Every structure is written in C-alpha cells, then in structure tokens.
Amino acid sequence: MNKKRIKIGVFIIFIILCGAFLLFGRKKIATVHNPSDNNYYIKVYQIGYMYTTHYHCVSILYGPDGEISRAYFEAFSTDRLKPRYMREDQNLYIEWHDDYVSVRYADHATKGTIRDFYLDGRITSTPCLWDVDW
C-alpha cells in the first residue's frame, strides 16, 4: 500500500512541476546588443509557455557589470499564425539609441507602449499607437 501511495505522490508532484514550468518558465524572445558597445545588451523573455494572445514578459538590460535594470510588462501577440506567441520585429521592436534602448510592444491598456531603458538604470514608459491591422 505504501508503494502505491509513493507512486501516486511522485506522479502528482510531476504534474505540478510540469504545470509550473508551463506557467512560469521563460522563453527568450530577443537578445539585442548595443551596436556601438557590445558590453551592453537587452534580453526580452516571455514568461510562461501557455499559448494565448496575452503574455507576461520581462525586459532586462545588461551592462559590463551585470544587470542594470528590468521591467515586467503585459503584452499581447499580434501574430496571426497558430499558435500565437511573442516574436521580435512582429510583436516587439527593439531599437538602440546613444544612451538608451527602446522596447516597443502592444498592450490592451494603451494600445501600445514604449519603454526606454537608460544605461544609468532609469526606465521611462510612453504610450504609443501600435499600428495593427487585425
């Protein structure tokens, strides 16, 4: 009887771990290096592997000494393919400037947002109009 309980317990733990991975695992969307200084780069991750139209994402700006700043945001996929997921240059645009990097994405609250990550650690957020033709 104890062996049966142990097997059931292991199976339940396995199912819980698989579910946690699907909900909280990170999928890398993009890594973009600063064209003038390769020591600075930004990585954007989709949090969770569940396919839907709304995604939890995180952008992390790295420098020569490690992480400079990070921001979490809610985005939605404008992808028409099945299954939908976040993609660089379709759902997410990243552009480097002299002293900051801009991350532009679509969201339901403002229909689009631009997050500027400055090399000194500041983050600014500006609403923009995301041109989507669905």
C-alpha angles and dihedrals in degrees: 000000000000092000090054091051091049091051091049091048092050091048092051092048090049091053091048092050092049090050092048090051092051092049102038108021119116124239115192112234101176146348115198123181125210106258093218098042120026091197090075120068141149128224124197121198134189109222110222134016098234110122113233137119097262121065138184108224139178130206118202123190114206130195135180091285096047132262116014102177143340136199131191120212143170115239136171129220120246089188116128095197122098120271098033120219140154117282134180114249092017108052097008133037123195122191129176122218129180099280104006145033124230122217113192122190141158121254136168098236098061101006088242140010136200116207115195115203110198122205090238091061102262120133124199127187125208127179116234137174111259109212103223123162104202 
